Amino acid sequence: MSEKEKAKALRLMGDQLKTEEQLVELYETTAGFIVGEPARWLLHMLQMDSRKHIEIFRMTIEILEGREVSVEDRMEISTGLKKHMELEKASIERGEELKRNPWVRDNSGLSRLLETWSRDEREHHRALQRLRDEGFTREDALDAYTNYRRNAFEMLRRELASLGGKGRP
C-alpha cells in the first residue's frame, strides 16, 4: 500500500464526506416542500442515514490517518456500555416479536420499515460488541466501512425499488 493510494483514499473519503453533508441539507430543504407526512418521514430517515455516513467518514479518515481505539478506550467502552448493550439486546428481541405480530407481518410497508430498524439494531449491537472486544485498526475500519457501504447501497436500492423506482438511486 503506497502513500499515493492512501492520499487518494483520503481525498475520496473527504469528497464523500462533503457530499453527505450536502445530502443532509438537500433532504431537509426538500422535506419542507412535501405535503405528505410519510414521504417527509422517509426523507428524514434518509437524512439521518446521511448524518450517520458523515460520522462514518470522519471516523474512517481519522483511522486511516493513524488514530486507533486504544485498549484504555475499549475498557471504558466495556464498562460504560453495559446498559446500552442490554437495551440493544432488548430492542433486537422486541424486533423479533414485532415481526411475528399480524398487524406488522401483513402490512408490507410497515414490515419493511420495521425490518430496517431491526437490522440497524442488530448491526449496532454487533458493532458495539466488536468495539468493546477488539477495537478497530486501520484495516478493520476500512473493512467495516466497505461492508457497511455495500449493505447500505443494497438496502437503498431495494427500498427505492419497493417505492416504484428501477432500483437505481
PyRosetta script that sets phi, psi and omega in degrees:
from pyrosetta import init, pose_from_sequence

init()
pose = pose_from_sequence("MSEKEKAKALRLMGDQLKTEEQLVELYETTAGFIVGEPARWLLHMLQMDSRKHIEIFRMTIEILEGREVSVEDRMEISTGLKKHMELEKASIERGEELKRNPWVRDNSGLSRLLETWSRDEREHHRALQRLRDEGFTREDALDAYTNYRRNAFEMLRRELASLGGKGRP")
pose.set_psi(1, 121.8)
pose.set_omega(1, -176.7)
pose.set_phi(2, -93.8)
pose.set_psi(2, 161.7)
pose.set_omega(2, 176.1)
pose.set_phi(3, -64.4)
pose.set_psi(3, -31.4)
pose.set_omega(3, 178.4)
pose.set_phi(4, -64.3)
pose.set_psi(4, -42.7)
pose.set_omega(4, 177.9)
pose.set_phi(5, -65.8)
pose.set_psi(5, -38.8)
pose.set_omega(5, 177.7)
pose.set_phi(6, -62.7)
pose.set_psi(6, -44.7)
pose.set_omega(6, 179.5)
pose.set_phi(7, -62.3)
pose.set_psi(7, -39.4)
pose.set_omega(7, 178.8)
pose.set_phi(8, -65.4)
pose.set_psi(8, -43.8)
pose.set_omega(8, 178.0)
pose.set_phi(9, -60.6)
pose.set_psi(9, -44.1)
pose.set_omega(9, 178.8)
pose.set_phi(10, -62.6)
pose.set_psi(10, -40.5)
pose.set_omega(10, 178.1)
pose.set_phi(11, -63.7)
pose.set_psi(11, -45.4)
pose.set_omega(11, -179.9)
pose.set_phi(12, -63.1)
pose.set_psi(12, -41.7)
pose.set_omega(12, 178.0)
pose.set_phi(13, -63.7)
pose.set_psi(13, -42.5)
pose.set_omega(13, 177.7)
pose.set_phi(14, -63.2)
pose.set_psi(14, -41.2)
pose.set_omega(14, 177.1)
pose.set_phi(15, -62.1)
pose.set_psi(15, -43.4)
pose.set_omega(15, -179.8)
pose.set_phi(16, -67.8)
pose.set_psi(16, -35.5)
pose.set_omega(16, 175.8)
pose.set_phi(17, -57.9)
pose.set_psi(17, -45.5)
pose.set_omega(17, 178.2)
pose.set_phi(18, -64.2)
pose.set_psi(18, -39.6)
pose.set_omega(18, 178.3)
pose.set_phi(19, -62.2)
pose.set_psi(19, -44.7)
pose.set_omega(19, 179.8)
pose.set_phi(20, -62.1)
pose.set_psi(20, -38.5)
pose.set_omega(20, 177.1)
pose.set_phi(21, -63.8)
pose.set_psi(21, -39.6)
pose.set_omega(21, 176.7)
pose.set_phi(22, -65.5)
pose.set_psi(22, -40.0)
pose.set_omega(22, 179.2)
pose.set_phi(23, -61.5)
pose.set_psi(23, -41.0)
pose.set_omega(23, 178.4)
pose.set_phi(24, -57.2)
pose.set_psi(24, -47.4)
pose.set_omega(24, 179.7)
pose.set_phi(25, -62.9)
pose.set_psi(25, -43.2)
pose.set_omega(25, -179.3)
pose.set_phi(26, -65.2)
pose.set_psi(26, -42.4)
pose.set_omega(26, 177.9)
pose.set_phi(27, -59.6)
pose.set_psi(27, -42.6)
pose.set_omega(27, -179.0)
pose.set_phi(28, -65.4)
pose.set_psi(28, -45.4)
pose.set_omega(28, 179.3)
pose.set_phi(29, -63.2)
pose.set_psi(29, -47.3)
pose.set_omega(29, -178.1)
pose.set_phi(30, -63.2)
pose.set_psi(30, -40.7)
pose.set_omega(30, -179.3)
pose.set_phi(31, -59.2)
pose.set_psi(31, -31.3)
pose.set_omega(31, 179.3)
pose.set_phi(32, -66.1)
pose.set_psi(32, -20.7)
pose.set_omega(32, -179.6)
pose.set_phi(33, -95.9)
pose.set_psi(33, -7.5)
pose.set_omega(33, -175.2)
pose.set_phi(34, -93.4)
pose.set_psi(34, 130.3)
pose.set_omega(34, -178.0)
pose.set_phi(35, -83.1)
pose.set_psi(35, -42.9)
pose.set_omega(35, -175.3)
pose.set_phi(36, -70.6)
pose.set_psi(36, 125.9)
pose.set_omega(36, -177.3)
pose.set_phi(37, -62.8)
pose.set_psi(37, -43.4)
pose.set_omega(37, 179.0)
pose.set_phi(38, -59.2)
pose.set_psi(38, -38.3)
pose.set_omega(38, 178.8)
pose.set_phi(39, -66.6)
pose.set_psi(39, -38.1)
pose.set_omega(39, 176.9)
pose.set_phi(40, -64.8)
pose.set_psi(40, -40.3)
pose.set_omega(40, 178.4)
pose.set_phi(41, -61.6)
pose.set_psi(41, -42.1)
pose.set_omega(41, 179.4)
pose.set_phi(42, -60.8)
pose.set_psi(42, -45.6)
pose.set_omega(42, 178.0)
pose.set_phi(43, -62.3)
pose.set_psi(43, -38.1)
pose.set_omega(43, 178.5)
pose.set_phi(44, -63.8)
pose.set_psi(44, -41.4)
pose.set_omega(44, 178.1)
pose.set_phi(45, -64.0)
pose.set_psi(45, -41.6)
pose.set_omega(45, 177.8)
pose.set_phi(46, -64.0)
pose.set_psi(46, -38.1)
pose.set_omega(46, 177.5)
pose.set_phi(47, -63.0)
pose.set_psi(47, -42.2)
pose.set_omega(47, 178.5)
pose.set_phi(48, -63.6)
pose.set_psi(48, -38.4)
pose.set_omega(48, 176.1)
pose.set_phi(49, -61.9)
pose.set_psi(49, -41.9)
pose.set_omega(49, 178.8)
pose.set_phi(50, -64.6)
pose.set_psi(50, -36.6)
pose.set_omega(50, 175.3)
pose.set_phi(51, -62.5)
pose.set_psi(51, -40.1)
pose.set_omega(51, 176.5)
pose.set_phi(52, -64.1)
pose.set_psi(52, -41.2)
pose.set_omega(52, 178.7)
pose.set_phi(53, -61.8)
pose.set_psi(53, -37.5)
pose.set_omega(53, 177.1)
pose.set_phi(54, -57.6)
pose.set_psi(54, -46.8)
pose.set_omega(54, -179.6)
pose.set_phi(55, -66.9)
pose.set_psi(55, -36.8)
pose.set_omega(55, 177.0)
pose.set_phi(56, -61.5)
pose.set_psi(56, -45.4)
pose.set_omega(56, -179.4)
pose.set_phi(57, -68.0)
pose.set_psi(57, -37.1)
pose.set_omega(57, 176.3)
pose.set_phi(58, -61.2)
pose.set_psi(58, -44.1)
pose.set_omega(58, -179.4)
pose.set_phi(59, -65.4)
pose.set_psi(59, -45.7)
pose.set_omega(59, -177.1)
pose.set_phi(60, -65.4)
pose.set_psi(60, -36.3)
pose.set_omega(60, 177.6)
pose.set_phi(61, -64.1)
pose.set_psi(61, -46.5)
pose.set_omega(61, 179.9)
pose.set_phi(62, -62.0)
pose.set_psi(62, -42.1)
pose.set_omega(62, -178.8)
pose.set_phi(63, -68.1)
pose.set_psi(63, -42.4)
pose.set_omega(63, 178.7)
pose.set_phi(64, -63.1)
pose.set_psi(64, -30.5)
pose.set_omega(64, 177.2)
pose.set_phi(65, -79.2)
pose.set_psi(65, -0.5)
pose.set_omega(65, 173.1)
pose.set_phi(66, 114.9)
pose.set_psi(66, -6.1)
pose.set_omega(66, 179.5)
pose.set_phi(67, -77.7)
pose.set_psi(67, 133.7)
pose.set_omega(67, 179.0)
pose.set_phi(68, -127.4)
pose.set_psi(68, 157.5)
pose.set_omega(68, 174.3)
pose.set_phi(69, -80.5)
pose.set_psi(69, 120.7)
pose.set_omega(69, -174.8)
pose.set_phi(70, -80.5)
pose.set_psi(70, 167.0)
pose.set_omega(70, 176.7)
pose.set_phi(71, -60.2)
pose.set_psi(71, -39.6)
pose.set_omega(71, 179.2)
pose.set_phi(72, -62.6)
pose.set_psi(72, -41.5)
pose.set_omega(72, 177.4)
pose.set_phi(73, -61.6)
pose.set_psi(73, -42.1)
pose.set_omega(73, -179.6)
pose.set_phi(74, -64.0)
pose.set_psi(74, -36.9)
pose.set_omega(74, 178.4)
pose.set_phi(75, -64.8)
pose.set_psi(75, -42.4)
pose.set_omega(75, 177.3)
pose.set_phi(76, -62.9)
pose.set_psi(76, -42.6)
pose.set_omega(76, 178.7)
pose.set_phi(77, -61.5)
pose.set_psi(77, -45.5)
pose.set_omega(77, -179.1)
pose.set_phi(78, -58.8)
pose.set_psi(78, -43.8)
pose.set_omega(78, 179.6)
pose.set_phi(79, -71.3)
pose.set_psi(79, -46.8)
pose.set_omega(79, -173.8)
pose.set_phi(80, -77.2)
pose.set_psi(80, -18.7)
pose.set_omega(80, -174.2)
pose.set_phi(81, -102.4)
pose.set_psi(81, 7.0)
pose.set_omega(81, -178.9)
pose.set_phi(82, -56.3)
pose.set_psi(82, -49.2)
pose.set_omega(82, -179.6)
pose.set_phi(83, -66.2)
pose.set_psi(83, -39.6)
pose.set_omega(83, 178.6)
pose.set_phi(84, -60.3)
pose.set_psi(84, -43.9)
pose.set_omega(84, 179.2)
pose.set_phi(85, -63.1)
pose.set_psi(85, -39.2)
pose.set_omega(85, 177.5)
pose.set_phi(86, -63.0)
pose.set_psi(86, -42.6)
pose.set_omega(86, 179.1)
pose.set_phi(87, -66.0)
pose.set_psi(87, -40.1)
pose.set_omega(87, 177.5)
pose.set_phi(88, -62.5)
pose.set_psi(88, -42.8)
pose.set_omega(88, 179.2)
pose.set_phi(89, -62.7)
pose.set_psi(89, -43.0)
pose.set_omega(89, 177.4)
pose.set_phi(90, -62.9)
pose.set_psi(90, -36.3)
pose.set_omega(90, 177.7)
pose.set_phi(91, -64.8)
pose.set_psi(91, -41.3)
pose.set_omega(91, 178.6)
pose.set_phi(92, -62.0)
pose.set_psi(92, -45.7)
pose.set_omega(92, 178.9)
pose.set_phi(93, -62.5)
pose.set_psi(93, -41.6)
pose.set_omega(93, 178.5)
pose.set_phi(94, -62.9)
pose.set_psi(94, -39.1)
pose.set_omega(94, 177.9)
pose.set_phi(95, -61.3)
pose.set_psi(95, -42.1)
pose.set_omega(95, 178.1)
pose.set_phi(96, -62.9)
pose.set_psi(96, -41.3)
pose.set_omega(96, 178.5)
pose.set_phi(97, -65.9)
pose.set_psi(97, -41.6)
pose.set_omega(97, 178.5)
pose.set_phi(98, -61.2)
pose.set_psi(98, -39.8)
pose.set_omega(98, -179.7)
pose.set_phi(99, -60.3)
pose.set_psi(99, -30.2)
pose.set_omega(99, -179.4)
pose.set_phi(100, -82.9)
pose.set_psi(100, -15.2)
pose.set_omega(100, -178.5)
pose.set_phi(101, -69.8)
pose.set_psi(101, 128.2)
pose.set_omega(101, -176.5)
pose.set_phi(102, -60.7)
pose.set_psi(102, -29.4)
pose.set_omega(102, 178.8)
pose.set_phi(103, -66.6)
pose.set_psi(103, -29.5)
pose.set_omega(103, 177.4)
pose.set_phi(104, -89.1)
pose.set_psi(104, -51.3)
pose.set_omega(104, -176.0)
pose.set_phi(105, -56.1)
pose.set_psi(105, -38.2)
pose.set_omega(105, -174.8)
pose.set_phi(106, -90.1)
pose.set_psi(106, 2.7)
pose.set_omega(106, 177.3)
pose.set_phi(107, -116.6)
pose.set_psi(107, 102.3)
pose.set_omega(107, -171.5)
pose.set_phi(108, -61.0)
pose.set_psi(108, -39.0)
pose.set_omega(108, 179.5)
pose.set_phi(109, -65.0)
pose.set_psi(109, -47.3)
pose.set_omega(109, 179.0)
pose.set_phi(110, -64.5)
pose.set_psi(110, -41.5)
pose.set_omega(110, 179.2)
pose.set_phi(111, -60.7)
pose.set_psi(111, -43.3)
pose.set_omega(111, 179.3)
pose.set_phi(112, -65.0)
pose.set_psi(112, -42.4)
pose.set_omega(112, 178.7)
pose.set_phi(113, -61.2)
pose.set_psi(113, -46.1)
pose.set_omega(113, -178.6)
pose.set_phi(114, -71.6)
pose.set_psi(114, -28.4)
pose.set_omega(114, 174.5)
pose.set_phi(115, -66.9)
pose.set_psi(115, -38.0)
pose.set_omega(115, 176.3)
pose.set_phi(116, -60.4)
pose.set_psi(116, -46.2)
pose.set_omega(116, 178.1)
pose.set_phi(117, -61.5)
pose.set_psi(117, -47.4)
pose.set_omega(117, -177.7)
pose.set_phi(118, -61.8)
pose.set_psi(118, -41.2)
pose.set_omega(118, 177.7)
pose.set_phi(119, -62.6)
pose.set_psi(119, -42.1)
pose.set_omega(119, 176.9)
pose.set_phi(120, -60.4)
pose.set_psi(120, -44.5)
pose.set_omega(120, -179.3)
pose.set_phi(121, -62.1)
pose.set_psi(121, -42.9)
pose.set_omega(121, 178.2)
pose.set_phi(122, -63.1)
pose.set_psi(122, -41.6)
pose.set_omega(122, 179.6)
pose.set_phi(123, -66.6)
pose.set_psi(123, -39.6)
pose.set_omega(123, 177.0)
pose.set_phi(124, -59.3)
pose.set_psi(124, -45.9)
pose.set_omega(124, -177.5)
pose.set_phi(125, -62.0)
pose.set_psi(125, -46.1)
pose.set_omega(125, 178.8)
pose.set_phi(126, -62.6)
pose.set_psi(126, -42.3)
pose.set_omega(126, -179.0)
pose.set_phi(127, -64.2)
pose.set_psi(127, -42.6)
pose.set_omega(127, 179.3)
pose.set_phi(128, -65.5)
pose.set_psi(128, -41.0)
pose.set_omega(128, 177.7)
pose.set_phi(129, -61.9)
pose.set_psi(129, -44.4)
pose.set_omega(129, -178.0)
pose.set_phi(130, -66.7)
pose.set_psi(130, -42.8)
pose.set_omega(130, 179.0)
pose.set_phi(131, -62.9)
pose.set_psi(131, -43.6)
pose.set_omega(131, 179.5)
pose.set_phi(132, -63.2)
pose.set_psi(132, -43.0)
pose.set_omega(132, -172.3)
pose.set_phi(133, -88.2)
pose.set_psi(133, -34.4)
pose.set_omega(133, -171.2)
pose.set_phi(134, -122.9)
pose.set_psi(134, -31.1)
pose.set_omega(134, -171.8)
pose.set_phi(135, 74.2)
pose.set_psi(135, -174.3)
pose.set_omega(135, -179.9)
pose.set_phi(136, -125.5)
pose.set_psi(136, 132.0)
pose.set_omega(136, 168.9)
pose.set_phi(137, -99.9)
pose.set_psi(137, 177.2)
pose.set_omega(137, -179.8)
pose.set_phi(138, -55.0)
pose.set_psi(138, -48.7)
pose.set_omega(138, -177.9)
pose.set_phi(139, -68.0)
pose.set_psi(139, -41.0)
pose.set_omega(139, 179.4)
pose.set_phi(140, -58.3)
pose.set_psi(140, -44.0)
pose.set_omega(140, -178.2)
pose.set_phi(141, -63.0)
pose.set_psi(141, -41.8)
pose.set_omega(141, -179.9)
pose.set_phi(142, -68.0)
pose.set_psi(142, -37.4)
pose.set_omega(142, 175.9)
pose.set_phi(143, -63.4)
pose.set_psi(143, -44.1)
pose.set_omega(143, 179.1)
pose.set_phi(144, -62.8)
pose.set_psi(144, -41.3)
pose.set_omega(144, 178.6)
pose.set_phi(145, -62.4)
pose.set_psi(145, -46.5)
pose.set_omega(145, -179.7)
pose.set_phi(146, -60.6)
pose.set_psi(146, -46.5)
pose.set_omega(146, 178.7)
pose.set_phi(147, -63.1)
pose.set_psi(147, -42.0)
pose.set_omega(147, 179.3)
pose.set_phi(148, -61.1)
pose.set_psi(148, -47.5)
pose.set_omega(148, -179.0)
pose.set_phi(149, -60.8)
pose.set_psi(149, -45.7)
pose.set_omega(149, -179.9)
pose.set_phi(150, -58.7)
pose.set_psi(150, -47.7)
pose.set_omega(150, -179.9)
pose.set_phi(151, -66.6)
pose.set_psi(151, -42.1)
pose.set_omega(151, -178.3)
pose.set_phi(152, -63.6)
pose.set_psi(152, -43.4)
pose.set_omega(152, 179.5)
pose.set_phi(153, -66.4)
pose.set_psi(153, -39.0)
pose.set_omega(153, 178.8)
pose.set_phi(154, -65.8)
pose.set_psi(154, -42.3)
pose.set_omega(154, 178.2)
pose.set_phi(155, -63.9)
pose.set_psi(155, -41.9)
pose.set_omega(155, 178.8)
pose.set_phi(156, -64.1)
pose.set_psi(156, -42.4)
pose.set_omega(156, 178.7)
pose.set_phi(157, -60.3)
pose.set_psi(157, -46.2)
pose.set_omega(157, 179.7)
pose.set_phi(158, -63.9)
pose.set_psi(158, -42.4)
pose.set_omega(158, -179.1)
pose.set_phi(159, -63.6)
pose.set_psi(159, -44.1)
pose.set_omega(159, 178.1)
pose.set_phi(160, -63.3)
pose.set_psi(160, -40.5)
pose.set_omega(160, 178.5)
pose.set_phi(161, -63.2)
pose.set_psi(161, -39.0)
pose.set_omega(161, -179.4)
pose.set_phi(162, -69.7)
pose.set_psi(162, -21.2)
pose.set_omega(162, 179.3)
pose.set_phi(163, -90.0)
pose.set_psi(163, 3.8)
pose.set_omega(163, 176.0)
pose.set_phi(164, 105.6)
pose.set_psi(164, 1.2)
pose.set_omega(164, 178.3)
pose.set_phi(165, -81.0)
pose.set_psi(165, -178.1)
pose.set_omega(165, -179.1)
pose.set_phi(166, -93.1)
pose.set_psi(166, 8.2)
pose.set_omega(166, -179.9)
pose.set_phi(167, 87.7)
pose.set_psi(167, 9.5)
pose.set_omega(167, 178.6)
pose.set_phi(168, -122.2)
pose.set_psi(168, 126.3)
pose.set_omega(168, 178.2)
pose.set_phi(169, -65.4)
pose.dump_pdb("model.pdb")
